């Protein structure tokens, strides 16, 4: 069966990384695919590099547009995608040669609407991956939603997954926000009766010091607001998972708050957000967090700080599900 895939690559000022990314795309094995490169107003040579690749690969379309952000770039690619499936790849990351074919074969064989592969956190000297899941499996819609909320092996990330285009075209990304995946992923899973997982790492997620997701800044508030949207959605559509969602949101907020309090001058916006959000959601917190010692200690700053220290020490000795592979021993260079 010849099922086409649209690989959408948003591109913005990634000149040092783009060649590795695109070379990995055109090295994909065993299936027909199109490549959509969306140059989102790059001010370096990224746009020119896209054009050069398009000149030598007739399955490639390049879109040049004014800078509108990651959501806008992905949406532009979605609009013209011709494939039955859509795959998102960030332009500073790269793929194993069998990434697309492995996901596609699994989707066809198991009638999956979404299939995710494993991924490496790719540092300068090592690669780390989560092996919580060790064998391929399929999840129902409800199981996938629960796994998304738990945020262990199923993450918000749009990249690294094969989606049926019919789902994605009905679920555009929210424009003008950071951490756009947090507003989006639960809406997509809600439209997917079967969610497949292949634990093998096919995707290399480059870890950069300047990454938004790697630093605490007021931009993190967009992530928390995305989770607030998710609380409302889960309450309306998956009420049995509402307690779990509220706990995850509160724990995320409290971790951010603990860090922000150590440097309040630089994190005023985060502290102000929490003051408003904690009042807005207090009935939910009181209902679902009543048995949490951490929640009870929140109003006692000294006790709460001591609890956090002990909690982090205990977590260090808990079973870890991450395996590290150093570059010299890695199967793929």
C-alpha positions as CSV (number, residue, x, y, z in Angstrom):
1,X,0.0,0.0,0.0
2,X,1.4,3.4,-1.0
3,X,0.5,5.8,1.7
4,X,2.1,9.3,1.4
5,X,3.4,11.3,4.3
6,X,3.9,15.1,4.5
7,X,6.9,16.0,6.6
8,X,6.5,19.6,7.8
9,X,9.6,21.4,8.9
10,X,9.2,25.0,10.4
11,X,12.4,26.9,9.9
12,X,13.6,30.0,11.7
13,X,17.3,31.0,12.1
14,X,18.7,27.6,12.4
15,X,21.5,27.8,9.9
16,X,24.1,25.9,12.0
17,X,21.7,22.9,12.3
18,X,19.6,22.9,9.2
19,X,21.8,20.8,6.9
20,X,21.9,17.9,9.4
21,X,18.1,18.1,9.8
22,X,17.4,18.1,6.1
23,X,20.0,15.4,5.2
24,X,18.2,13.2,7.7
25,X,14.9,13.9,6.0
26,X,16.1,13.0,2.5
27,X,17.8,9.9,3.8
28,X,14.4,8.4,4.9
29,X,13.9,4.8,3.6
30,X,11.1,3.0,1.9
31,X,8.1,5.3,1.4
32,X,6.8,8.1,-0.7
33,X,6.8,11.4,1.1
34,X,6.7,15.1,0.5
35,X,8.7,17.7,2.4
36,X,7.2,21.1,3.3
37,X,9.8,23.6,4.5
38,X,8.3,26.8,6.0
39,X,10.8,29.6,6.3
40,X,9.2,31.7,9.0
41,X,11.0,35.0,8.2
42,X,14.6,33.8,8.9
43,X,17.2,36.6,9.0
44,X,20.1,34.2,8.5
45,X,20.8,31.9,5.5
46,X,18.2,29.3,6.5
47,X,15.7,30.3,3.8
48,X,18.5,30.1,1.1
49,X,19.4,26.6,2.4
50,X,15.8,25.5,2.0
51,X,15.7,26.8,-1.6
52,X,19.0,24.9,-2.4
53,X,17.5,21.6,-1.2
54,X,14.3,22.2,-3.1
55,X,16.3,22.6,-6.3
56,X,17.6,19.1,-6.0
57,X,14.6,17.4,-4.5
58,X,11.4,17.5,-6.5
59,X,9.3,16.3,-3.6
60,X,10.0,19.6,-1.7
61,X,7.9,22.7,-1.4
62,X,9.3,25.8,0.3
63,X,7.1,28.5,1.8
64,X,8.7,31.9,2.6
65,X,6.6,34.0,5.0
66,X,6.9,36.8,7.5
67,X,7.8,35.7,10.9
68,X,4.6,34.5,12.7
69,X,6.0,32.0,15.2
70,X,6.0,28.2,15.3
71,X,2.3,27.8,15.3
72,X,1.8,29.9,12.2
73,X,4.6,28.1,10.4
74,X,3.1,24.7,11.2
75,X,-0.3,25.8,10.2
76,X,1.0,27.1,6.8
77,X,2.5,23.7,6.2
78,X,-0.7,21.9,7.2
79,X,-2.8,23.9,4.7
80,X,-0.9,22.6,1.7
81,X,0.0,19.1,2.9
82,X,-1.1,16.4,0.5
83,X,-0.2,13.3,2.5
84,X,-2.5,11.0,4.2
85,X,-0.3,11.3,7.3
86,X,1.5,14.4,8.6
87,X,4.8,14.4,10.5
88,X,6.3,17.4,12.3
89,X,10.1,17.8,12.5
90,X,11.7,20.8,14.2
91,X,14.5,22.2,12.1
92,X,17.3,22.0,14.7
93,X,16.5,18.2,15.3
94,X,17.1,15.2,13.1
95,X,15.9,11.7,12.3
96,X,17.1,8.1,12.2
97,X,16.9,6.8,8.6
98,X,14.1,4.4,9.3
99,X,11.9,6.8,11.4
100,X,9.1,7.5,8.9
101,X,8.9,4.0,7.5
102,X,8.8,2.4,10.9
103,X,6.0,4.7,12.1
104,X,4.0,4.3,8.9
105,X,4.2,0.5,8.9
106,X,3.0,0.4,12.5
107,X,0.2,2.8,11.7
108,X,-1.1,0.7,8.8
109,X,-0.7,-2.7,10.6
110,X,-2.5,-1.5,13.7
111,X,-4.9,1.0,12.2
112,X,-3.5,3.8,14.3
113,X,-4.6,7.5,14.0
114,X,-1.4,8.6,15.8
115,X,1.9,6.8,16.2
116,X,4.8,8.1,18.3
117,X,8.3,6.9,18.3
118,X,10.9,7.1,21.1
119,X,13.4,10.0,21.1
120,X,16.8,10.9,22.3
121,X,17.5,14.1,24.3
122,X,20.6,14.9,22.2
123,X,23.3,16.8,24.2
124,X,26.7,17.8,23.0
125,X,28.4,14.7,24.5
126,X,25.6,12.1,25.0
127,X,22.1,11.0,24.2
128,X,19.5,10.1,26.8
129,X,16.2,8.4,26.3
130,X,13.3,7.2,28.4
131,X,12.7,3.4,28.4
132,X,9.6,3.3,30.6
133,X,8.0,1.6,27.6
134,X,10.1,-1.3,26.2
135,X,7.7,-3.0,23.7
136,X,5.4,-1.5,21.1
137,X,1.7,-1.0,22.2
138,X,-1.5,0.6,21.3
139,X,-3.7,2.8,23.5
140,X,-7.3,3.7,23.4
141,X,-8.3,7.3,23.3
142,X,-9.0,7.3,27.1
143,X,-5.7,5.5,27.8
144,X,-3.8,8.0,25.7
145,X,-5.4,11.0,27.4
146,X,-4.5,9.6,30.8
147,X,-0.9,9.0,29.7
148,X,-0.7,12.6,28.3
149,X,-1.9,14.0,31.6
150,X,0.7,11.9,33.5
151,X,3.4,13.3,31.2
152,X,5.7,10.3,31.5
153,X,6.2,8.6,28.2
154,X,3.5,10.6,26.3
155,X,4.4,14.2,26.0
156,X,2.9,17.4,24.6
157,X,5.4,17.5,21.8
158,X,3.9,17.7,18.3
159,X,7.2,16.5,16.7
160,X,8.2,12.9,16.4
161,X,4.8,11.5,15.8
162,X,2.9,10.4,12.7
163,X,-0.7,11.9,12.6
164,X,-3.5,11.2,10.2
165,X,-3.9,14.3,8.2
166,X,-7.7,14.3,8.5
167,X,-7.3,14.9,12.3
168,X,-4.6,17.5,12.0
169,X,-6.4,19.6,9.4
170,X,-9.2,20.0,11.9
171,X,-6.9,21.1,14.7
172,X,-4.7,24.1,13.9
173,X,-2.2,25.3,16.4
174,X,-3.0,28.3,18.5
175,X,-1.1,31.4,17.2
176,X,0.7,33.9,19.3
177,X,1.6,31.7,22.3
178,X,4.7,29.8,23.5
179,X,4.4,26.1,24.4
180,X,1.7,25.9,21.7
181,X,1.6,22.1,22.0
182,X,0.0,22.3,25.5
183,X,-3.1,24.0,24.0
184,X,-3.2,21.4,21.2
185,X,-2.2,17.9,22.0
186,X,-5.3,16.9,24.1
187,X,-7.6,18.1,21.3
188,X,-5.8,15.9,18.8
189,X,-5.8,12.8,21.1
190,X,-9.6,13.3,21.6
191,X,-10.0,12.7,17.8
192,X,-7.8,9.6,17.7
193,X,-9.5,6.2,18.6
194,X,-6.1,4.4,18.5
195,X,-2.7,5.7,19.6
196,X,0.3,3.7,18.8
197,X,3.7,3.7,20.5
198,X,7.0,2.4,19.3
199,X,9.6,2.8,22.1
200,X,12.7,2.7,19.7
201,X,14.3,6.2,19.6
202,X,13.9,7.5,16.0
203,X,14.1,11.3,16.8
204,X,17.0,13.4,18.0
205,X,15.8,16.3,20.1
206,X,18.7,18.7,20.2
207,X,19.3,20.3,23.6
208,X,20.2,23.9,23.2
209,X,21.2,26.4,25.9
210,X,19.0,29.1,24.4
211,X,15.9,26.9,24.2
212,X,12.7,28.4,25.6
213,X,11.6,25.1,27.2
214,X,15.0,24.9,29.0
215,X,14.8,28.1,31.0
216,X,12.4,29.7,33.5
217,X,11.0,32.9,32.1
218,X,7.6,34.6,31.9
219,X,7.0,32.7,28.7
220,X,6.4,29.6,30.9
221,X,3.0,31.2,31.8
222,X,1.8,30.2,28.4
223,X,2.4,26.6,29.3
224,X,0.5,27.0,32.5
225,X,-2.4,28.7,30.7
226,X,-2.4,25.8,28.2
227,X,-2.9,23.5,31.1
228,X,-5.7,25.6,32.4
229,X,-7.4,25.2,29.1
230,X,-6.8,21.5,29.4
231,X,-8.4,21.4,32.9
232,X,-11.6,22.8,31.4
233,X,-11.5,20.4,28.5
234,X,-10.9,17.3,30.7
235,X,-13.6,18.3,33.1
236,X,-16.1,18.5,30.3
237,X,-15.1,15.5,28.3
238,X,-13.1,13.1,30.6
239,X,-14.5,13.9,34.2
240,X,-12.9,10.7,35.6
241,X,-9.5,12.2,34.8
242,X,-10.1,15.7,36.2
243,X,-8.5,15.0,39.5
244,X,-5.4,13.7,37.9
245,X,-5.3,16.8,35.6
246,X,-5.7,19.2,38.5
247,X,-2.9,17.5,40.5
248,X,-0.5,17.7,37.5
249,X,-1.3,21.3,37.0
250,X,-0.9,22.2,40.6
251,X,2.4,20.3,40.9
252,X,3.7,22.0,37.8
253,X,2.7,25.4,39.1
254,X,4.2,24.8,42.6
255,X,7.5,23.7,41.0
256,X,7.7,26.9,39.0
257,X,6.6,28.9,42.0
258,X,9.4,27.4,44.2
259,X,12.0,28.4,41.6
260,X,10.5,31.8,41.0
261,X,10.5,32.6,44.8
262,X,14.3,32.2,44.8
263,X,14.6,35.1,42.4
264,X,11.4,37.2,42.8
265,X,12.8,40.3,41.1
266,X,13.2,38.4,37.8
267,X,10.0,36.3,38.1
268,X,7.4,38.9,39.1
269,X,5.1,37.9,36.3
270,X,5.1,34.2,37.3
271,X,4.4,35.1,40.9
272,X,1.5,37.4,39.9
273,X,0.1,34.7,37.6
274,X,0.1,32.2,40.4
275,X,-1.6,34.6,42.9
276,X,-4.5,34.9,40.4
277,X,-4.6,31.3,39.3
278,X,-4.5,29.9,42.8
279,X,-7.6,31.9,43.8
280,X,-9.3,31.0,40.5
281,X,-8.9,27.3,41.0
282,X,-9.0,27.1,44.8
283,X,-12.2,25.0,44.9
284,X,-10.6,22.4,42.5
285,X,-7.4,22.4,44.5
286,X,-9.2,22.0,47.8
287,X,-11.2,19.1,46.4
288,X,-8.5,17.1,44.7
289,X,-5.4,18.1,46.7
290,X,-6.8,17.7,50.2
291,X,-4.7,14.6,50.8
292,X,-1.4,16.1,49.6
293,X,1.1,17.1,52.3
294,X,2.8,19.3,49.8
295,X,-0.4,21.2,49.2
296,X,-1.1,21.6,53.0
297,X,2.4,23.0,53.5
298,X,2.1,25.5,50.7
299,X,1.1,28.4,53.0
300,X,4.0,27.7,55.3
301,X,7.0,28.8,53.3
302,X,9.8,27.4,55.6
303,X,8.2,24.0,56.0
304,X,7.4,23.9,52.3
305,X,11.0,24.6,51.4
306,X,12.3,21.8,53.7
307,X,9.7,19.4,52.3
308,X,10.9,20.2,48.7
309,X,14.5,19.5,49.7
310,X,13.7,16.1,51.1
311,X,11.3,15.3,48.2
312,X,14.1,16.0,45.7
313,X,16.6,13.9,47.6
314,X,14.1,11.0,47.7
315,X,13.5,11.3,44.0
316,X,17.2,10.8,43.3
317,X,17.0,7.3,44.7
318,X,13.8,6.3,43.0
319,X,14.1,4.0,40.0
320,X,15.0,6.0,36.9
321,X,13.7,5.1,33.4
322,X,16.4,7.0,31.5
323,X,19.3,5.4,29.7
324,X,22.3,7.4,28.5
325,X,24.3,6.6,25.4
326,X,27.6,8.4,24.8
327,X,28.3,9.5,21.3
328,X,31.2,7.1,20.8
329,X,28.9,4.2,21.5
330,X,25.9,5.5,19.6
331,X,24.5,3.4,16.7
332,X,23.8,6.5,14.7
333,X,26.2,9.4,14.1
